[in-house]
Amino acid sequence: MDLRVAAPASVAAAARRGVLGVGCAGVRPPQGRRQCRPSVRVSVATTESAAAAAAVAASAAEDEETTNPRTVVAVILGGGAGTRLFPLTKRRAKPAVPIGGAYRLIDVPMSNCINSGINKVYVLTQFNSASLNRHLSRAYNFSNGVGFGDGFVEVLAATQRAGSEGKTWFQGTADAVRQFAWLFDDAKSKDIEDVLILSGDHLYRMDYMDFVQSHRQRNVGISICCLPIDGSRASDFGLMKIDGTGRVISFSEKPRGADLKAMQVDTTLLGLPKEEAEKKPYIASMGVYIFKKEILLNLLRWRFPTANDFGSEIIPAAAREINVKAYLFNDYWEDIGTIKSFFEANLALAEQPSKFSFYDASKPMYTSRRNLPPSMISTSKITDSIISHGCFLDKCRVEHSVVGIRSRIGSNVHLKDTVMLGADFYETDMERGDQLAEGKVPIGIGENTSIQNCIIDKNARIGKNVTIANAEGVQEGDRASEGFHIRSGITVVLKNSVIEDGLVI
């Protein structure tokens, strides 16, 4: 039996352990983060020793300047409509979509920032942002004064303002940052040197300060984080081409045929071993950027004031005028942009060995503190699955699935290749008994039900003797009146929906 019980870290608990410091000024940095060098005191007796001391001090100052997270602010883009993730985004923002049984997508960039020592974060929101705002306020409340120094997390919601320029919502990633560019003129941003632009819908673990250090040491205006990929996947991404110095010279969005061949690069220039470079001759943009603050403001306000998107407009145009360089990230990264990618990324977490794991004590993934009890599992068989906390499983069989918080699975239920997002609240035994007595369906999965190749959104009520298997192989279907949609052949049971007893899907 292979059973993993997810137990995500809360920010408050981490702060009490002292692992969320900003890395300098007497605050203990996260485990595994680089330490700022101590000041060097040298007794100078000769000109030579004075020169040596000066060199050491200069080296220490330069190292601290390139690795100081206090001079970096992160901007997480969370305002997209998430149409490709519908119906999971019907009533929530894309970064608020649950993942891995107990987390939300926004926890990934937030945790990467914390683990990198970056404690100044803006989150831009627009569509269906209520649950995202609520999660951020509960999970990342930096005002508790424990371990966060002078940091902050601020949610910047799309607003309409006075004047002709302020009558539109966010028109794209660059426009979203432009509408709040005035914040970088604020007094609390006076020490900011670089702006880190992040997406709120990617799954990966990254030390952003390594990226920042490379950006500063190379003294470039813009750095783009890129992923080396092989020819089989290259046409699914926006590709970049670089010259012999690593400078980005051209872009191509999802090229094919001869256009794809033309985008091949020597990825050994970015540090990839020769053997691996031959297998991965393309580099794809991850949508993770660093701008020098002054360059970003100049591009948004003056050089390209009508450009709305970073990836397709601002950066390709800027690359013709200023130094834009690629930074290689050769590790797991997944864009959770579609129902299929969301489904596959979740199930991949339950594989052995998994390509990505939330179980890294040195660089944990944080989320909201919920104070839920351990899961209760009675006479059940569970293989290659993740069971989150606060669940009740009774005489059931779970295979290659992810079961979210507060889930209830009844007797003789068979769950296979299923992502169950869990529930927002518990129903008492009395409430459940009353509903069953009235012929209603309580939250969870009723007895004698079989489900496979399915995503079950929160608070769904699935009755007894139900079969969800998409036996007809339907690829796309909208049956909201019956409580579900089908996307890419995957059945998606809607949030708060009811699947009546005996239904066959």
C-alpha positions in Angstrom: 0.0 0.0 0.0 1.3 3.5 -0.9 -0.5 6.2 1.1 0.7 9.7 1.4 -1.1 12.1 3.8 -0.6 15.7 2.8 0.3 18.1 5.7 1.1 21.5 4.2 3.0 24.1 6.2 1.2 27.2 7.4 3.0 30.5 7.2 2.3 31.2 10.8 3.8 28.0 11.9 6.9 28.6 9.8 7.2 32.1 11.2 7.3 30.6 14.7 10.0 28.2 13.7 12.0 31.2 12.4 12.3 30.1 8.8 10.7 33.1 7.2 13.3 35.8 7.8 14.4 38.0 5.1 17.9 36.8 5.1 19.8 39.8 6.4 19.8 42.4 9.2 19.9 39.9 12.1 16.8 37.9 10.9 17.5 34.2 10.4 17.0 33.3 6.7 15.1 30.2 5.5 16.9 27.0 5.7 19.1 26.4 2.7 19.2 30.2 1.8 22.6 31.9 1.3 23.8 33.9 4.2 24.9 37.5 3.9 28.6 37.8 4.5 29.6 39.4 7.8 31.5 42.7 7.7 35.2 42.2 7.7 37.5 44.0 10.2 41.2 44.1 9.3 44.1 45.6 11.3 46.1 47.4 8.6 49.8 47.7 9.1 51.0 48.2 5.5 49.7 49.6 2.2 49.5 46.0 0.8 47.3 44.8 3.7 45.1 47.9 3.4 44.6 47.2 -0.3 43.8 43.6 0.5 41.3 44.6 3.1 39.6 47.0 0.7 39.4 44.3 -1.9 37.7 41.9 0.6 35.3 44.6 1.7 34.5 45.5 -1.9 33.9 41.9 -2.7 31.6 41.4 0.3 29.7 44.6 -0.6 29.3 43.4 -4.2 28.1 40.0 -3.1 25.6 41.4 -0.7 24.3 43.8 -3.4 23.7 41.0 -5.9 22.0 38.7 -3.3 20.0 41.1 -1.2 16.3 40.2 -1.5 15.3 43.5 0.2 15.9 45.3 -3.1 13.5 43.0 -5.1 9.7 43.2 -5.3 7.6 40.4 -6.8 4.5 41.0 -8.8 2.3 37.9 -9.2 -0.2 38.1 -12.1 -3.5 36.6 -11.0 -6.0 38.5 -13.0 -6.7 36.3 -16.1 -10.2 35.0 -16.7 -8.9 31.4 -16.8 -11.3 30.4 -19.6 -9.3 27.3 -20.5 -9.7 26.1 -16.9 -13.5 26.5 -17.0 -15.5 25.2 -15.2 -13.0 25.2 -12.3 -12.7 29.0 -12.8 -16.5 29.6 -13.0 -16.6 31.1 -9.5 -12.9 31.5 -8.6 -9.8 33.1 -10.0 -7.3 30.8 -11.7 -4.6 31.2 -9.0 -7.2 30.2 -6.4 -7.9 26.8 -8.0 -7.0 24.0 -5.5 -4.1 21.7 -6.3 -2.3 18.7 -4.6 -5.1 18.1 -2.1 -4.5 21.0 0.2 -3.0 23.9 -1.7 -4.0 26.5 -4.2 -2.0 27.5 -7.3 -1.1 30.9 -5.8 0.7 29.1 -3.0 3.4 28.1 -5.5 4.8 31.5 -6.4 4.1 32.8 -2.9 6.1 29.9 -1.3 8.9 30.4 -3.8 9.2 34.0 -2.8 9.3 33.2 0.9 11.8 30.5 0.4 13.9 32.9 -1.7 13.8 35.5 1.1 11.7 37.9 -1.1 9.1 39.4 1.3 7.7 42.3 -0.8 4.9 40.9 -2.9 2.1 42.4 -5.0 -0.7 40.2 -6.3 -2.8 41.6 -9.2 -6.4 40.3 -9.4 -9.4 40.9 -11.6 -11.8 38.0 -12.3 -13.7 36.1 -9.5 -11.1 37.3 -6.9 -13.1 36.8 -3.7 -11.8 33.4 -2.7 -8.2 34.3 -3.8 -8.3 37.5 -1.7 -9.6 35.5 1.3 -7.0 32.9 0.9 -4.1 35.4 0.7 -5.4 37.3 3.7 -5.5 34.1 5.8 -2.3 32.5 4.7 0.1 35.3 4.1 -0.8 37.9 6.8 2.6 39.6 7.1 1.2 42.0 9.7 1.6 39.5 12.5 5.1 40.9 13.1 6.8 37.5 13.4 9.8 36.8 11.1 8.7 39.1 8.2 10.7 42.2 8.9 9.5 45.0 6.7 7.8 42.8 4.2 4.2 42.9 2.8 1.7 41.1 0.6 -0.7 43.5 -1.0 -3.6 42.5 -3.3 -4.1 45.0 -6.1 -7.6 44.6 -7.6 -8.5 46.0 -11.0 -10.3 49.2 -10.6 -11.7 52.0 -12.7 -10.3 55.5 -12.0 -11.1 59.0 -12.9 -10.0 60.2 -16.3 -10.0 58.7 -19.8 -7.1 56.3 -19.0 -8.7 54.8 -16.0 -12.0 53.6 -17.5 -10.8 50.1 -18.6 -10.0 46.9 -16.7 -6.7 45.1 -17.1 -6.1 44.6 -20.9 -3.2 42.2 -20.4 -0.2 41.4 -18.2 1.7 44.6 -19.0 -1.3 46.8 -18.8 -2.1 45.3 -15.3 1.4 46.3 -14.1 1.2 49.7 -15.8 -2.1 50.6 -14.0 -0.3 50.2 -10.7 3.1 51.5 -11.8 2.7 54.5 -9.5 3.3 52.2 -6.6 7.0 52.0 -7.6 7.3 55.7 -7.0 6.0 55.2 -3.4 8.4 55.8 -0.5 8.4 52.1 0.5 9.7 51.2 -3.0 12.6 53.6 -2.9 15.1 50.7 -2.2 13.7 48.5 -5.0 16.1 47.9 -7.8 14.5 45.0 -9.7 10.9 43.8 -10.3 10.2 40.1 -10.5 7.2 39.3 -12.7 5.5 35.9 -11.9 2.5 34.0 -13.1 0.0 32.6 -10.6 -0.8 29.3 -12.5 2.5 27.4 -12.7 3.8 24.5 -10.7 7.5 24.5 -9.9 10.0 25.1 -7.1 12.6 27.8 -7.8 15.1 29.9 -5.9 14.4 33.3 -7.4 17.5 34.9 -5.8 19.7 32.7 -8.0 17.8 34.2 -11.0 18.2 37.7 -9.5 21.9 37.2 -8.9 22.5 36.1 -12.5 20.5 39.1 -13.7 22.6 41.6 -11.7 26.0 40.0 -12.3 25.4 40.2 -16.1 24.1 43.8 -15.8 21.1 43.3 -18.2 17.9 45.3 -18.4 15.6 42.2 -18.7 16.1 38.6 -17.9 13.8 35.8 -19.0 13.6 32.5 -17.3 13.5 29.7 -19.9 13.0 26.0 -20.0 15.0 23.6 -22.3 12.7 21.3 -24.2 12.9 18.7 -27.0 11.3 18.8 -30.4 8.2 16.8 -29.5 6.9 19.6 -27.2 8.5 22.7 -28.7 5.5 23.6 -30.9 3.3 23.9 -27.7 5.4 26.9 -26.4 6.6 30.4 -27.2 10.2 29.9 -28.2 13.2 32.2 -28.0 16.5 32.3 -30.0 19.7 33.5 -28.5 23.1 34.5 -29.8 26.5 33.3 -28.5 26.4 35.5 -25.4 22.9 34.4 -24.3 21.2 37.5 -25.5 17.7 37.0 -26.8 17.5 38.0 -30.5 14.1 36.6 -31.7 10.8 35.1 -30.6 8.3 32.7 -32.2 4.9 31.7 -30.8 4.2 27.9 -31.2 6.2 27.5 -34.5 5.9 24.4 -36.7 7.9 22.9 -39.6 10.7 25.1 -41.0 9.9 27.9 -38.5 10.4 25.4 -35.7 13.7 24.2 -37.0 14.9 27.8 -37.3 14.4 28.3 -33.5 17.0 25.7 -32.5 19.8 27.0 -30.3 22.9 25.7 -28.6 21.6 25.3 -25.1 25.2 24.6 -23.8 25.5 28.4 -23.9 23.1 28.5 -21.0 24.9 25.8 -19.0 23.2 22.6 -20.2 25.5 19.5 -20.5 26.3 18.7 -24.1 24.5 15.3 -24.2 21.3 16.8 -22.8 21.6 19.9 -25.0 21.5 17.7 -28.1 18.2 16.3 -26.9 16.8 19.7 -26.0 17.8 22.2 -28.6 14.9 24.6 -27.9 14.2 27.1 -25.1 10.7 28.1 -24.1 9.8 31.2 -22.0 8.3 30.3 -18.6 6.6 33.7 -18.2 9.0 34.6 -15.4 10.8 37.8 -15.9 13.1 40.3 -14.1 13.2 43.9 -15.1 15.4 46.7 -13.7 12.8 48.9 -12.1 13.7 52.1 -14.1 13.7 50.1 -17.4 10.3 48.6 -16.6 8.7 52.0 -15.8 10.2 53.5 -19.0 8.9 50.7 -21.2 5.4 50.9 -19.7 5.0 54.6 -19.5 7.0 56.1 -22.3 8.4 53.6 -24.8 5.4 51.3 -25.3 2.5 53.0 -23.5 -0.2 51.1 -25.5 1.3 47.6 -25.4 -0.8 45.3 -23.2 1.2 42.1 -22.9 4.7 41.3 -21.7 5.3 38.1 -23.6 4.0 39.0 -27.0 4.5 42.8 -27.1 6.8 44.5 -24.5 9.7 42.0 -24.4 10.0 41.2 -28.1 10.0 44.9 -28.9 12.4 45.8 -26.1 14.8 43.0 -27.2 15.6 45.1 -30.3 16.7 48.0 -28.2 18.1 46.8 -24.9 20.0 43.8 -23.5 17.6 41.0 -22.8 19.1 37.7 -21.8 17.9 34.2 -21.1 18.3 32.3 -17.8 18.1 28.5 -17.8 15.8 26.7 -15.4 16.4 23.0 -15.9 13.9 21.5 -13.5 10.3 20.5 -13.2 7.9 23.2 -14.4 4.3 22.9 -15.6 1.8 25.4 -16.9 -1.6 24.6 -15.2 -3.5 26.4 -17.9 -6.0 23.8 -19.1 -8.3 21.1 -17.6 -6.1 18.4 -19.1 -2.8 19.9 -17.7 -4.4 20.5 -14.3 -5.7 16.9 -14.2 -2.4 15.3 -15.3 -0.2 17.5 -13.0 -2.3 16.5 -10.0 -2.2 12.8 -10.7 1.5 13.0 -11.4 2.0 14.1 -7.7 0.8 10.6 -6.7 3.2 8.7 -9.0 6.3 6.9 -7.7 8.7 8.6 -8.0 6.9 11.9 -8.6 8.5 14.6 -10.8 7.4 17.3 -8.4 6.9 16.9 -4.6 5.4 19.2 -2.0 7.4 17.2 0.6 10.6 19.3 0.8 11.3 20.3 4.4 14.0 22.8 3.4 11.8 24.6 0.9 8.2 23.9 1.9 5.0 25.0 0.1 2.9 27.1 2.4 -0.8 27.5 2.6 -3.6 28.6 4.8 -3.7 27.1 8.3 -6.9 25.1 8.8 -6.5 23.2 12.1 -8.1 20.0 10.6 -7.8 16.6 12.3 -6.0 13.6 10.8 -7.9 11.7 8.2 -9.9 8.6 9.4 -9.6 5.6 7.1 -11.6 2.4 7.8 -11.0 -0.9 6.1 -10.0 0.7 2.8 -7.4 -0.1 0.1 -5.4 2.9 -1.1 -2.6 2.7 -3.7 -0.5 5.5 -5.3 -2.7 8.2 -3.9 -2.6 11.4 -1.8 -5.1 11.7 1.0 -5.3 15.2 2.5 -6.2 15.9 6.1 -9.7 15.9 7.6 -11.1 13.1 5.4 -13.4 10.2 6.1 -12.9 7.0 4.0 -15.0 4.0 4.8 -14.5 0.6 3.2 -13.5 2.0 -0.1 -10.8 1.6 -2.8 -8.8 4.5 -4.0 -6.3 4.1 -6.9 -4.0 6.8 -8.4 -6.0 9.7 -7.1 -5.8 12.9 -5.1 -8.3 13.3 -2.3 -8.7 16.9 -1.0 -9.4 18.2 2.5 -12.6 17.3 4.3 -13.6 14.7 1.7 -16.1 11.9 2.5 -16.0 8.6 0.6 -18.7 6.0 1.4 -18.5 2.2 1.6 -17.8 0.1 -1.5 -16.8 3.2 -3.5 -14.1 2.8 -6.2 -12.1 5.9 -7.1 -9.6 5.7 -9.9 -7.6 8.4 -11.7 -9.7 11.0 -9.9 -8.9 14.5 -8.5 -11.2 15.3 -5.7 -10.9 18.9 -4.5 -12.6 18.3 -1.1 -15.1 20.5 0.8 -15.2 23.9 2.5 -17.1 22.7 5.5 -18.2 19.6 7.4 -21.8 18.3 7.6 -22.6 16.8 11.0 -23.7 13.2 11.3 -27.2 14.4 12.2 -27.3 16.7 9.2 -26.2 13.9 6.9 -28.7 11.5 8.4 -31.6 14.0 8.0 -30.7 14.5 4.3 -30.6 10.8 3.6 -33.9 10.3 5.4 -35.4 13.0 3.1 -34.0 11.4 0.0 -31.3 14.2 -0.5 -27.6 13.7 -1.1 -25.1 14.8 1.5 -21.6 16.2 0.6 -19.2 13.5 -0.5 -19.5 10.3 -2.5 -22.3 7.8 -1.6 -22.0 4.1 -1.3 -21.5 1.7 -4.2 -20.4 4.4 -6.5 -17.6 4.0 -9.2 -15.7 7.0 -10.5 -12.7 7.3 -12.9 -11.0 9.9 -15.1 -12.8 12.6 -13.2 -12.3 16.0 -11.4 -14.7 16.5 -8.5 -15.0 20.2 -7.5 -15.6 21.3 -3.9 -18.8 20.6 -2.0 -20.1 18.2 -4.7 -22.8 15.8 -3.6 -22.6 12.5 -5.4 -25.3 10.0 -4.6 -25.4 6.2 -4.2 -24.9 3.7 -7.0 -23.5 6.4 -9.4 -21.2 5.5 -12.3 -18.9 8.2 -13.7 -16.7 6.7 -16.4 -17.5 8.5 -19.7 -18.0 5.1 -21.3 -19.0 6.7 -24.6 -15.6 8.6 -24.9 -17.1 12.1 -25.2 -14.4 14.7 -25.6 -16.3 17.9 -25.0 -19.7 18.2 -23.4 -21.7 20.8 -21.4 -24.4 19.3 -19.1 -24.4 21.9 -16.4 -28.1 21.2 -15.6 -27.0 17.7 -14.6 -24.1 18.9 -12.6 -21.1 18.3 -14.8 -19.1 19.2 -17.9 -16.7 17.1 -20.0 -13.4 18.6 -21.1 -10.7 16.7 -23.1 -12.5 13.5 -22.2 -12.3 14.3 -18.5 -15.6 14.6 -16.5 -15.7 17.7 -14.3 -18.3 17.6 -11.5 -19.2 21.2 -10.7 -18.8 22.9 -7.4 -21.8 22.6 -5.1 -23.5 20.4 -7.7 -25.7 17.3 -7.0 -25.4 14.0 -8.9 -28.5 12.1 -8.1 -28.5 8.4 -7.0 -28.1 5.8 -9.8 -26.9 8.3 -12.5 -24.6 6.9 -15.2 -22.3 9.3 -16.9 
